[in-house]
Amino acid sequence: MNIRSLFATKTRRRVAIVLAVLLLPAVLYKVVYPVFFDLYTGVENAPLTYDTRELSEAEFEQLALELTEAKRRERAEAVVTEEDDSFAREVKIDILMNTPSFIEEGGYPHIEYFREAGIREYEGPKTCLECHATIDITHEDGTVETVDTLEDIVNTVHFKFQTAAGGAFSTYGYDGRQVNAEGARKIPVGKINRACGIPGSFSWTGWAALVASRPEHGLDEAAERSPVEADPATVEGISLALNDPGKTGHGDGEGLSDGVVLRSEGCGQCHIGGNYHPATEKMMPVGDVPKEAKEGIDCLICHAAEYDMNQRYVIQDKHGLRWNQDRSMRSALTVGRASNENCLNCHQHNMGGDAYIHNVAAKHLGDKHQRLLHTGAKRGNPFSPQSDAHAAAGIKCTDCHVPEGHKIPRGRKGVDLVASDLPHKEVSCESCHSQAPHNVSEHRALLNGHVARLACETCHITELQPNNVVLRDWVHPTWNAEEGIWEPTDVFRSGKPGEGLMYLWFNGNGTFLANALGSNPEGDGSYNPLMEQIARIDNPDVIAAVREKARELKKQYPDIDIDRYVEMATDPLSQLSPEMLEKRRKMVAENLKAAMEEGESRIYPFKPFNAMMFEDMNNQGPFGAMILPFDYATYYETGDSRAAVVKAIQDPIVRRMYQEPFKLYMMDEFMAYFGVDGWKTLYPLTDDNKLGPQVEPHWMRQMGTLMVNHGIQREGHDCKACHQPDGLLDYEALGYTPERIAELTSNEIIDEIEP
């Protein structure tokens, strides 16, 4: 039968037309759309390769013995307890350790699973899905659902970084609307597409970078002059290394000039996707991440007890830069439910920080292209037995953050735009401790009475780490001789209450730029943190420290006006015109008052943070302007912050942001939440690739207030810490009446309790 005969009759032609109509959308979606998407956004997708190999039977069995040795010895020692002769005892222990039953029950059940299945090489999700193609999920209401494992993972925040789901945020735009609330036009919001003053970039433009550092190379004199005037970092050597991926195809850095060391940096180091970019496809109203990206998911970083963080470094191949991962059989044989150590491989970077002495991952920076260490802490509240009462008690992360499949709750309260998979699931102290947590002290009734007004963390997080970053300047980098890079200048760090820890009323709501919302239920109506506490620093010690840092920076950047620099850093509203300041005041009163007074508020501790970055002033409102990202390699290597912005915003995805389709799809809505009337599409680069006149350096117009819930101390603040004049709590700023302030700062009750 030839082609002509297939369409010989009218019926056959009609059937063919119907089939074509039915199949065309599928072909467009599966074949045409992915090609168009890659071309439009500039993202790269390709098969991902890793250095893995198949083990021989002898190698497998030897590895199994090594992995189970500690567990087998522990069991054997528990049995051989009555043998006094040390030699005889060791012989008996050795015999027991090598019996088949002890070997089979060595603590890692997947050793036996792999042995029986004949698996001698780990190939990523493909290997896991051979047995775990589906999983049963138990929901909070007790119902059980069977889901596709891979689809469950790729739709988690841990993979896609954002969500457009309704009700996923307790965050309000400055226009008064709850972000992505029911009935609103949903847009994707989260870490993927939001520049932040802490990491200094979007995940799009900061996913993976190889930075040519020059550690302790006799270049300290570079710090004595402007970085823009300094010689660029060995460009020829860097180019040789990056354009020649080396024998393995994974960018070994062959050809680098003497003294230059390639270092890894970027958002992808802590996330489970192994592709050349974050899950950009998931930001669009249609489409899915390609098969290659799904094959790059790092299952083991969350599930393997022996995961080697030395395998997390940036590699370069002919398609671009991406993050390597541990796909060894040593790691794969130790899989199980996620442990604290697995979670902290990434989350300690955010909580304790890279410089935290008990951060295990920070001590394993990479077998090559070692990850850059960041000495300033994002939150400064570590979770470890040495620094947190719950960790010391052996409590697991998932005891509080109880997952449903691969979706993990963050809690119902949030002040920022970090997306949550299970936003309505409770994660709180009260889940275990009830509303009356104090049951030992003779003053327990008085202490429990505080719960109505104070969060547990307010007393039991006594301070943050001393390297907690409060003010960071990305515009004026400084030279780090030890690391051999230019880095953002931390203008002020502190973990002390009143400096790096502040106290605000909080009802679980936040703003688009991470500002805690709440109100004083017995106040005089004066509480207005968006115009007061988080928009101004009035601590004289902090102001003096900022001034001293400004003096240091002026030696390197002569154009700095010290007085103006200090004013902008400590009074960021001074950057607004009188008209814009009045508009802000009106928007707070008219748009946010309802969100502030919703529900019940209590006083919580928050980590304040502000940053100086470059902004697109064409897209400015009373609460700030669109922040522009930095290209990490350019920034760290040259110290030219303007050049780093120029490089970053040439990224195709950023270019698309400044075009009409993106404006209509999400940017108008995004900026409305930001308090800006419509997204202006004037691209911030001139024809000769220089920053346009609308790009200016500014401090954000208020400090972000980040929730801190770890670093819990068993012994909290004593009564006198708060209930005295000049105590930890600024009762006036918190909106109390003078009469109530006098009562709260009286020593009469304290003298009875703490004579």
BADO-146046 format. One record per residue (C-alpha): residue number from 0; residue in three letters; x, y, z. Coordinates in steps of 0.2 Angstrom, whole numbers, plus 5000, padded with zeros to 4 digits. Layout:
BEGIN
NUM|ALA|X|Y|Z
...
END
This chain:
BEGIN
0|MET|5000|5000|5000
1|ASN|5007|5017|4995
2|ILE|5004|5034|5002
3|ARG|4992|5039|4988
4|SER|4981|5024|4992
5|LEU|4980|5029|5011
6|PHE|4971|5044|5006
7|ALA|4961|5037|4991
8|THR|4944|5039|4999
9|LYS|4935|5054|5007
10|THR|4933|5044|5023
11|ARG|4951|5040|5024
12|ARG|4956|5058|5021
13|ARG|4944|5064|5035
14|VAL|4952|5052|5047
15|ALA|4969|5058|5042
16|ILE|4964|5076|5045
17|VAL|4956|5071|5062
18|LEU|4972|5062|5067
19|ALA|4983|5077|5062
20|VAL|4972|5089|5072
21|LEU|4974|5078|5087
22|LEU|4992|5074|5085
23|LEU|4998|5092|5081
24|PRO|4996|5099|5098
25|ALA|5006|5085|5106
26|VAL|5020|5087|5092
27|LEU|5020|5106|5095
28|TYR|5021|5103|5114
29|LYS|5034|5089|5114
30|VAL|5045|5094|5099
31|VAL|5043|5112|5093
32|TYR|5040|5121|5110
33|PRO|5056|5114|5119
34|VAL|5067|5120|5104
35|PHE|5058|5137|5103
36|PHE|5060|5139|5122
37|ASP|5078|5135|5122
38|LEU|5081|5148|5108
39|TYR|5070|5161|5116
40|THR|5078|5160|5134
41|GLY|5095|5155|5129
42|VAL|5096|5141|5141
43|GLU|5106|5125|5137
44|ASN|5100|5107|5139
45|ALA|5111|5092|5135
46|PRO|5114|5075|5141
47|LEU|5124|5076|5158
48|THR|5139|5065|5161
49|TYR|5148|5061|5177
50|ASP|5164|5051|5182
51|THR|5156|5035|5187
52|ARG|5161|5017|5183
53|GLU|5155|4999|5186
54|LEU|5162|4990|5201
55|SER|5168|4972|5199
56|GLU|5160|4959|5211
57|ALA|5176|4959|5222
58|GLU|5176|4978|5223
59|PHE|5157|4978|5227
60|GLU|5160|4966|5242
61|GLN|5175|4975|5248
62|LEU|5166|4992|5248
63|ALA|5151|4983|5257
64|LEU|5163|4977|5271
65|GLU|5171|4995|5273
66|LEU|5154|5003|5274
67|THR|5147|4991|5287
68|GLU|5162|4989|5297
69|ALA|5158|5002|5311
70|LYS|5140|4995|5313
71|ARG|5146|4977|5313
72|ARG|5159|4981|5326
73|GLU|5147|4990|5337
74|ARG|5135|4975|5337
75|ALA|5149|4963|5340
76|GLU|5156|4973|5355
77|ALA|5139|4973|5363
78|VAL|5139|4954|5362
79|VAL|5157|4950|5368
80|THR|5156|4959|5385
81|GLU|5163|4946|5397
82|GLU|5179|4942|5389
83|ASP|5194|4949|5400
84|ASP|5208|4944|5388
85|SER|5210|4958|5376
86|PHE|5217|4947|5362
87|ALA|5203|4934|5364
88|ARG|5190|4947|5364
89|GLU|5197|4955|5348
90|VAL|5197|4937|5340
91|LYS|5179|4934|5345
92|ILE|5173|4951|5339
93|ASP|5182|4948|5322
94|ILE|5173|4931|5320
95|LEU|5156|4939|5324
96|MET|5159|4954|5312
97|ASN|5162|4942|5298
98|THR|5148|4930|5300
99|PRO|5135|4931|5286
100|SER|5121|4938|5297
101|PHE|5131|4952|5304
102|ILE|5137|4956|5286
103|GLU|5119|4956|5280
104|GLU|5113|4967|5294
105|GLY|5126|4980|5293
106|GLY|5115|4995|5294
107|TYR|5113|4999|5275
108|PRO|5099|4989|5268
109|HIS|5102|4995|5250
110|ILE|5119|4985|5250
111|GLU|5108|4969|5250
112|TYR|5096|4976|5238
113|PHE|5110|4981|5225
114|ARG|5118|4964|5228
115|GLU|5103|4955|5223
116|ALA|5098|4966|5209
117|GLY|5115|4965|5201
118|ILE|5118|4984|5202
119|ARG|5136|4988|5202
120|GLU|5136|5006|5195
121|TYR|5125|5021|5201
122|GLU|5117|5030|5186
123|GLY|5107|5044|5195
124|PRO|5088|5044|5196
125|LYS|5088|5030|5183
126|THR|5095|5018|5196
127|CYS|5083|5024|5210
128|LEU|5068|5023|5199
129|GLU|5070|5005|5195
130|CYS|5063|5001|5212
131|HIS|5055|5018|5217
132|ALA|5045|5023|5201
133|THR|5030|5027|5213
134|ILE|5029|5031|5231
135|ASP|5015|5032|5243
136|ILE|5012|5048|5252
137|THR|5003|5050|5268
138|HIS|4995|5067|5269
139|GLU|4991|5077|5285
140|ASP|4973|5071|5285
141|GLY|4979|5053|5285
142|THR|4974|5050|5267
143|VAL|4987|5040|5257
144|GLU|4991|5044|5238
145|THR|5002|5035|5226
146|VAL|5012|5047|5215
147|ASP|5025|5046|5202
148|THR|5041|5048|5211
149|LEU|5050|5059|5198
150|GLU|5036|5070|5195
151|ASP|5034|5073|5213
152|ILE|5052|5078|5214
153|VAL|5052|5090|5199
154|ASN|5037|5099|5206
155|THR|5045|5103|5223
156|VAL|5053|5120|5228
157|HIS|5069|5111|5231
158|PHE|5070|5108|5212
159|LYS|5061|5122|5204
160|PHE|5064|5136|5217
161|GLN|5047|5144|5214
162|THR|5029|5142|5213
163|ALA|5014|5150|5206
164|ALA|5002|5141|5217
165|GLY|4988|5151|5225
166|GLY|4989|5152|5244
167|ALA|5008|5148|5244
168|PHE|5013|5164|5252
169|SER|5008|5173|5267
170|THR|5016|5188|5259
171|TYR|5008|5204|5253
172|GLY|5013|5216|5240
173|TYR|5015|5234|5244
174|ASP|4999|5237|5234
175|GLY|4989|5228|5248
176|ARG|4986|5211|5238
177|GLN|4991|5194|5245
178|VAL|5004|5187|5233
179|ASN|4996|5174|5221
180|ALA|4980|5174|5232
181|GLU|4965|5165|5225
182|GLY|4957|5175|5211
183|ALA|4973|5184|5207
184|ARG|4983|5181|5191
185|LYS|4996|5169|5197
186|ILE|5014|5172|5193
187|PRO|5030|5162|5197
188|VAL|5038|5169|5212
189|GLY|5053|5162|5222
190|LYS|5072|5161|5222
191|ILE|5074|5158|5204
192|ASN|5069|5175|5198
193|ARG|5072|5187|5212
194|ALA|5089|5196|5215
195|CYS|5094|5197|5233
196|GLY|5107|5208|5242
197|ILE|5114|5193|5251
198|PRO|5120|5182|5236
199|GLY|5119|5197|5224
200|SER|5111|5189|5209
201|PHE|5097|5179|5201
202|SER|5099|5160|5201
203|TRP|5097|5162|5182
204|THR|5113|5173|5181
205|GLY|5122|5165|5196
206|TRP|5119|5147|5194
207|ALA|5137|5141|5191
208|ALA|5153|5150|5189
209|LEU|5172|5146|5188
210|VAL|5181|5160|5197
211|ALA|5200|5163|5194
212|SER|5206|5167|5211
213|ARG|5224|5173|5215
214|PRO|5226|5168|5234
215|GLU|5241|5176|5243
216|HIS|5250|5179|5227
217|GLY|5259|5195|5232
218|LEU|5245|5205|5226
219|ASP|5240|5214|5242
220|GLU|5245|5231|5234
221|ALA|5229|5228|5223
222|ALA|5219|5233|5238
223|GLU|5227|5250|5239
224|ARG|5220|5256|5222
225|SER|5203|5255|5214
226|PRO|5198|5238|5208
227|VAL|5193|5245|5192
228|GLU|5211|5251|5189
229|ALA|5218|5234|5194
230|ASP|5225|5222|5181
231|PRO|5211|5210|5176
232|ALA|5214|5192|5183
233|THR|5225|5182|5171
234|VAL|5212|5182|5157
235|GLU|5223|5172|5145
236|GLY|5225|5158|5157
237|ILE|5207|5158|5162
238|SER|5202|5157|5144
239|LEU|5213|5142|5141
240|ALA|5206|5133|5155
241|LEU|5188|5136|5151
242|ASN|5189|5133|5133
243|ASP|5198|5117|5135
244|PRO|5188|5106|5146
245|GLY|5203|5094|5148
246|LYS|5204|5075|5146
247|THR|5189|5071|5156
248|GLY|5178|5084|5147
249|HIS|5175|5092|5165
250|GLY|5186|5107|5164
251|ASP|5201|5102|5174
252|GLY|5209|5119|5172
253|GLU|5223|5114|5161
254|GLY|5233|5129|5155
255|LEU|5230|5141|5169
256|SER|5244|5153|5173
257|ASP|5254|5151|5188
258|GLY|5246|5157|5204
259|VAL|5228|5156|5197
260|VAL|5217|5144|5206
261|LEU|5199|5141|5199
262|ARG|5186|5141|5212
263|SER|5167|5136|5211
264|GLU|5153|5148|5215
265|GLY|5134|5149|5212
266|CYS|5117|5145|5218
267|GLY|5117|5128|5210
268|GLN|5130|5121|5224
269|CYS|5116|5119|5236
270|HIS|5102|5113|5225
271|ILE|5097|5096|5218
272|GLY|5096|5100|5200
273|GLY|5112|5096|5190
274|ASN|5108|5105|5174
275|TYR|5116|5120|5166
276|HIS|5103|5132|5173
277|PRO|5089|5131|5186
278|ALA|5072|5124|5181
279|THR|5068|5139|5170
280|GLU|5055|5129|5160
281|LYS|5045|5127|5176
282|MET|5043|5146|5176
283|MET|5032|5146|5161
284|PRO|5013|5143|5160
285|VAL|5016|5127|5149
286|GLY|5031|5115|5147
287|ASP|5041|5104|5157
288|VAL|5060|5102|5161
289|PRO|5068|5090|5148
290|LYS|5073|5072|5151
291|GLU|5091|5077|5152
292|ALA|5087|5089|5167
293|LYS|5078|5075|5176
294|GLU|5092|5063|5174
295|GLY|5103|5076|5183
296|ILE|5093|5077|5199
297|ASP|5105|5073|5214
298|CYS|5095|5060|5224
299|LEU|5110|5056|5235
300|ILE|5113|5073|5242
301|CYS|5097|5071|5252
302|HIS|5097|5053|5255
303|ALA|5115|5046|5256
304|ALA|5124|5045|5273
305|GLU|5141|5044|5265
306|TYR|5138|5059|5252
307|ASP|5154|5067|5248
308|MET|5153|5086|5247
309|ASN|5170|5086|5239
310|GLN|5161|5081|5223
311|ARG|5151|5097|5223
312|TYR|5161|5109|5212
313|VAL|5158|5117|5195
314|ILE|5163|5108|5179
315|GLN|5164|5114|5162
316|ASP|5160|5105|5146
317|LYS|5156|5110|5128
318|HIS|5138|5115|5133
319|GLY|5143|5126|5148
320|LEU|5145|5126|5166
321|ARG|5136|5115|5179
322|TRP|5138|5107|5196
323|ASN|5146|5090|5198
324|GLN|5139|5078|5211
325|ASP|5143|5063|5220
326|ARG|5137|5048|5210
327|SER|5149|5035|5218
328|MET|5143|5018|5223
329|ARG|5150|5022|5241
330|SER|5137|5035|5242
331|ALA|5123|5026|5234
332|LEU|5124|5010|5245
333|THR|5121|5021|5260
334|VAL|5104|5028|5255
335|GLY|5090|5030|5267
336|ARG|5078|5043|5274
337|ALA|5086|5061|5274
338|SER|5096|5064|5290
339|ASN|5101|5081|5298
340|GLU|5118|5079|5290
341|ASN|5109|5078|5273
342|CYS|5099|5094|5276
343|LEU|5114|5103|5283
344|ASN|5124|5100|5268
345|CYS|5115|5115|5261
346|HIS|5105|5123|5275
347|GLN|5120|5126|5287
348|HIS|5127|5138|5273
349|ASN|5111|5148|5276
350|MET|5109|5146|5295
351|GLY|5126|5145|5303
352|GLY|5136|5151|5288
353|ASP|5152|5144|5279
354|ALA|5163|5151|5293
355|TYR|5153|5142|5307
356|ILE|5165|5130|5315
357|HIS|5153|5115|5315
358|ASN|5148|5117|5297
359|VAL|5154|5100|5290
360|ALA|5151|5104|5272
361|ALA|5162|5119|5273
362|LYS|5176|5108|5278
363|HIS|5174|5098|5261
364|LEU|5175|5112|5248
365|GLY|5179|5101|5233
366|ASP|5192|5089|5226
367|LYS|5195|5102|5213
368|HIS|5189|5120|5209
369|GLN|5185|5122|5228
370|ARG|5169|5131|5232
371|LEU|5172|5149|5238
372|LEU|5169|5152|5257
373|HIS|5158|5166|5262
374|THR|5164|5173|5279
375|GLY|5148|5183|5282
376|ALA|5133|5173|5288
377|LYS|5116|5175|5280
378|ARG|5106|5171|5296
379|GLY|5119|5167|5309
380|ASN|5107|5155|5318
381|PRO|5115|5137|5317
382|PHE|5107|5121|5319
383|SER|5119|5109|5327
384|PRO|5121|5100|5344
385|GLN|5134|5113|5349
386|SER|5122|5128|5346
387|ASP|5104|5122|5347
388|ALA|5095|5114|5361
389|HIS|5084|5103|5349
390|ALA|5099|5097|5339
391|ALA|5108|5093|5355
392|ALA|5092|5083|5360
393|GLY|5094|5072|5344
394|ILE|5078|5079|5336
395|LYS|5078|5077|5317
396|CYS|5074|5091|5305
397|THR|5060|5081|5298
398|ASP|5052|5079|5315
399|CYS|5046|5097|5314
400|HIS|5047|5099|5295
401|VAL|5036|5083|5292
402|PRO|5037|5079|5273
403|GLU|5023|5073|5262
404|GLY|5033|5063|5249
405|HIS|5047|5075|5243
406|LYS|5037|5090|5248
407|ILE|5043|5098|5264
408|PRO|5034|5111|5274
409|ARG|5042|5128|5279
410|GLY|5028|5133|5291
411|ARG|5013|5144|5289
412|LYS|5022|5160|5294
413|GLY|5034|5169|5282
414|VAL|5040|5186|5279
415|ASP|5048|5183|5262
416|LEU|5046|5176|5245
417|VAL|5054|5159|5248
418|ALA|5042|5147|5240
419|SER|5034|5133|5251
420|ASP|5027|5116|5245
421|LEU|5015|5114|5260
422|PRO|5011|5132|5265
423|HIS|4996|5127|5276
424|LYS|5006|5114|5286
425|GLU|5010|5119|5304
426|VAL|5029|5120|5309
427|SER|5030|5129|5326
428|CYS|5036|5127|5343
429|GLU|5018|5124|5350
430|SER|5017|5108|5340
431|CYS|5027|5100|5353
432|HIS|5027|5112|5368
433|SER|5009|5118|5368
434|GLN|5003|5135|5374
435|ALA|5010|5132|5391
436|PRO|5028|5127|5388
437|HIS|5035|5131|5406
438|ASN|5032|5117|5418
439|VAL|5047|5117|5429
440|SER|5050|5134|5436
441|GLU|5041|5140|5452
442|HIS|5036|5155|5441
443|ARG|5029|5145|5427
444|ALA|5012|5153|5428
445|LEU|5020|5170|5425
446|LEU|5032|5164|5412
447|ASN|5018|5155|5402
448|GLY|5008|5171|5403
449|HIS|5021|5179|5391
450|VAL|5017|5167|5377
451|ALA|5002|5177|5372
452|ARG|5014|5192|5368
453|LEU|5031|5184|5365
454|ALA|5036|5170|5353
455|CYS|5047|5157|5361
456|GLU|5062|5162|5350
457|THR|5062|5180|5357
458|CYS|5068|5173|5374
459|HIS|5077|5157|5368
460|ILE|5087|5164|5354
461|THR|5099|5175|5364
462|GLU|5110|5181|5350
463|LEU|5116|5176|5333
464|GLN|5133|5172|5327
465|PRO|5145|5187|5327
466|ASN|5148|5186|5308
467|ASN|5130|5189|5305
468|VAL|5129|5201|5290
469|VAL|5118|5217|5293
470|LEU|5124|5229|5280
471|ARG|5133|5223|5264
472|ASP|5140|5234|5250
473|TRP|5141|5225|5233
474|VAL|5145|5242|5224
475|HIS|5162|5244|5233
476|PRO|5171|5227|5234
477|THR|5186|5224|5244
478|TRP|5201|5213|5241
479|ASN|5202|5197|5251
480|ALA|5220|5191|5250
481|GLU|5218|5174|5258
482|GLU|5205|5169|5245
483|GLY|5212|5179|5231
484|ILE|5196|5188|5226
485|TRP|5187|5204|5227
486|GLU|5171|5202|5238
487|PRO|5157|5212|5243
488|THR|5161|5223|5258
489|ASP|5152|5219|5274
490|VAL|5149|5236|5281
491|PHE|5142|5229|5298
492|ARG|5141|5212|5306
493|SER|5134|5208|5323
494|GLY|5124|5195|5331
495|LYS|5120|5205|5346
496|PRO|5102|5210|5351
497|GLY|5099|5228|5345
498|GLU|5112|5227|5332
499|GLY|5111|5211|5322
500|LEU|5094|5205|5330
501|MET|5079|5216|5331
502|TYR|5061|5213|5339
503|LEU|5045|5216|5329
504|TRP|5027|5212|5330
505|PHE|5023|5198|5319
506|ASN|5006|5189|5314
507|GLY|5013|5177|5301
508|ASN|5012|5190|5286
509|GLY|5026|5198|5277
510|THR|5029|5210|5263
511|PHE|5036|5208|5245
512|LEU|5053|5213|5251
513|ALA|5054|5202|5267
514|ASN|5047|5214|5280
515|ALA|5038|5207|5295
516|LEU|5020|5213|5297
517|GLY|5010|5214|5313
518|SER|5003|5226|5326
519|ASN|5003|5229|5345
520|PRO|4986|5222|5351
521|GLU|4987|5234|5366
522|GLY|4996|5249|5358
523|ASP|4992|5267|5354
524|GLY|4992|5265|5335
525|SER|5009|5272|5333
526|TYR|5018|5256|5328
527|ASN|5024|5258|5310
528|PRO|5040|5248|5307
529|LEU|5040|5252|5288
530|MET|5043|5270|5292
531|GLU|5053|5268|5308
532|GLN|5062|5253|5315
533|ILE|5066|5244|5298
534|ALA|5069|5260|5289
535|ARG|5081|5268|5301
536|ILE|5096|5263|5311
537|ASP|5098|5274|5327
538|ASN|5110|5264|5337
539|PRO|5125|5275|5340
540|ASP|5137|5261|5340
541|VAL|5131|5254|5324
542|ILE|5132|5271|5316
543|ALA|5150|5274|5322
544|ALA|5155|5257|5315
545|VAL|5147|5261|5298
546|ARG|5156|5278|5298
547|GLU|5173|5269|5301
548|LYS|5170|5257|5287
549|ALA|5165|5271|5276
550|ARG|5182|5280|5280
551|GLU|5191|5263|5276
552|LEU|5182|5262|5259
553|LYS|5186|5280|5255
554|LYS|5204|5276|5254
555|GLN|5200|5264|5240
556|TYR|5186|5274|5232
557|PRO|5190|5293|5234
558|ASP|5173|5298|5227
559|ILE|5164|5292|5242
560|ASP|5155|5305|5252
561|ILE|5157|5298|5270
562|ASP|5143|5308|5278
563|ARG|5131|5304|5263
564|TYR|5136|5286|5263
565|VAL|5133|5284|5282
566|GLU|5116|5293|5280
567|MET|5110|5281|5266
568|ALA|5116|5266|5275
569|THR|5108|5270|5291
570|ASP|5093|5281|5285
571|PRO|5088|5273|5268
572|LEU|5073|5283|5267
573|SER|5084|5298|5264
574|GLN|5086|5292|5246
575|LEU|5068|5295|5243
576|SER|5061|5312|5236
577|PRO|5048|5321|5247
578|GLU|5035|5316|5235
579|MET|5040|5297|5235
580|LEU|5041|5297|5254
581|GLU|5024|5304|5256
582|LYS|5017|5291|5243
583|ARG|5026|5277|5254
584|ARG|5018|5284|5270
585|LYS|5001|5283|5261
586|MET|5003|5266|5254
587|VAL|5008|5259|5271
588|ALA|4993|5266|5279
589|GLU|4980|5262|5265
590|ASN|4987|5245|5258
591|LEU|4996|5236|5272
592|LYS|4986|5241|5288
593|ALA|4974|5227|5286
594|ALA|4987|5214|5283
595|MET|4997|5221|5299
596|GLU|4981|5220|5310
597|GLU|4976|5203|5304
598|GLY|4975|5189|5317
599|GLU|4986|5188|5332
600|SER|5003|5196|5333
601|ARG|5017|5192|5345
602|ILE|5035|5199|5347
603|TYR|5047|5189|5337
604|PRO|5066|5191|5334
605|PHE|5072|5195|5316
606|LYS|5088|5196|5308
607|PRO|5089|5214|5299
608|PHE|5098|5215|5283
609|ASN|5101|5228|5270
610|ALA|5112|5230|5254
611|MET|5119|5242|5242
612|MET|5117|5236|5224
613|PHE|5114|5243|5207
614|GLU|5096|5247|5203
615|ASP|5085|5251|5187
616|MET|5078|5267|5193
617|ASN|5066|5267|5178
618|ASN|5057|5254|5188
619|GLN|5057|5263|5205
620|GLY|5043|5264|5218
621|PRO|5042|5270|5236
622|PHE|5050|5254|5243
623|GLY|5064|5252|5231
624|ALA|5069|5249|5213
625|MET|5072|5233|5202
626|ILE|5088|5226|5208
627|LEU|5101|5221|5195
628|PRO|5112|5205|5197
629|PHE|5130|5203|5196
630|ASP|5141|5191|5186
631|TYR|5150|5182|5199
632|ALA|5166|5178|5189
633|THR|5168|5196|5183
634|TYR|5164|5203|5200
635|TYR|5176|5191|5210
636|GLU|5190|5192|5198
637|THR|5191|5211|5193
638|GLY|5182|5220|5207
639|ASP|5173|5230|5194
640|SER|5155|5230|5200
641|ARG|5148|5239|5186
642|ALA|5156|5228|5173
643|ALA|5149|5213|5183
644|VAL|5131|5220|5181
645|VAL|5134|5223|5162
646|LYS|5139|5205|5160
647|ALA|5125|5198|5170
648|ILE|5111|5208|5162
649|GLN|5117|5202|5145
650|ASP|5111|5185|5149
651|PRO|5097|5181|5137
652|ILE|5084|5178|5151
653|VAL|5087|5195|5158
654|ARG|5085|5203|5140
655|ARG|5069|5194|5139
656|MET|5063|5202|5155
657|TYR|5064|5219|5146
658|GLN|5053|5214|5132
659|GLU|5035|5214|5129
660|PRO|5030|5196|5131
661|PHE|5038|5195|5149
662|LYS|5031|5211|5153
663|LEU|5013|5205|5150
664|TYR|5016|5187|5156
665|MET|5023|5192|5174
666|MET|5033|5208|5175
667|ASP|5019|5220|5177
668|GLU|5011|5209|5190
669|PHE|5028|5207|5199
670|MET|5031|5226|5200
671|ALA|5013|5229|5205
672|TYR|5017|5219|5221
673|PHE|5033|5229|5222
674|GLY|5023|5245|5223
675|VAL|5028|5251|5205
676|ASP|5015|5256|5192
677|GLY|5019|5244|5177
678|TRP|5036|5237|5171
679|LYS|5046|5249|5160
680|THR|5055|5239|5147
681|LEU|5069|5251|5143
682|TYR|5084|5239|5143
683|PRO|5097|5246|5155
684|LEU|5112|5244|5143
685|THR|5116|5256|5130
686|ASP|5121|5251|5112
687|ASP|5139|5251|5116
688|ASN|5136|5239|5131
689|LYS|5137|5252|5145
690|LEU|5125|5254|5159
691|GLY|5112|5267|5155
692|PRO|5109|5283|5165
693|GLN|5094|5274|5174
694|VAL|5106|5262|5183
695|GLU|5111|5269|5200
696|PRO|5119|5262|5216
697|HIS|5107|5263|5231
698|TRP|5104|5254|5247
699|MET|5087|5246|5248
700|ARG|5074|5258|5256
701|GLN|5071|5247|5271
702|MET|5080|5232|5279
703|GLY|5074|5215|5276
704|THR|5069|5206|5291
705|LEU|5073|5187|5290
706|MET|5065|5175|5302
707|VAL|5077|5166|5314
708|ASN|5070|5150|5322
709|HIS|5086|5139|5326
710|GLY|5100|5142|5337
711|ILE|5088|5139|5352
712|GLN|5096|5140|5369
713|ARG|5088|5130|5384
714|GLU|5091|5145|5395
715|GLY|5083|5160|5388
716|HIS|5085|5179|5392
717|ASP|5082|5183|5411
718|CYS|5068|5195|5416
719|LYS|5080|5209|5418
720|ALA|5085|5208|5400
721|CYS|5069|5216|5394
722|HIS|5060|5223|5410
723|GLN|5071|5238|5413
724|PRO|5074|5254|5405
725|ASP|5086|5252|5390
726|GLY|5082|5234|5390
727|LEU|5082|5223|5374
728|LEU|5064|5228|5369
729|ASP|5061|5246|5363
730|TYR|5043|5247|5370
731|GLU|5041|5264|5363
732|ALA|5045|5258|5345
733|LEU|5034|5243|5348
734|GLY|5019|5255|5350
735|TYR|5016|5254|5369
736|THR|5008|5269|5378
737|PRO|5019|5278|5391
738|GLU|5009|5271|5405
739|ARG|5012|5253|5399
740|ILE|5030|5256|5396
741|ALA|5032|5262|5414
742|GLU|5024|5246|5420
743|LEU|5034|5235|5409
744|THR|5051|5243|5414
745|SER|5047|5243|5433
746|ASN|5059|5233|5444
747|GLU|5046|5229|5457
748|ILE|5040|5212|5450
749|ILE|5058|5207|5444
750|ASP|5065|5211|5462
751|GLU|5053|5198|5469
752|ILE|5058|5185|5456
753|GLU|5076|5188|5454
754|PRO|5081|5196|5471
END
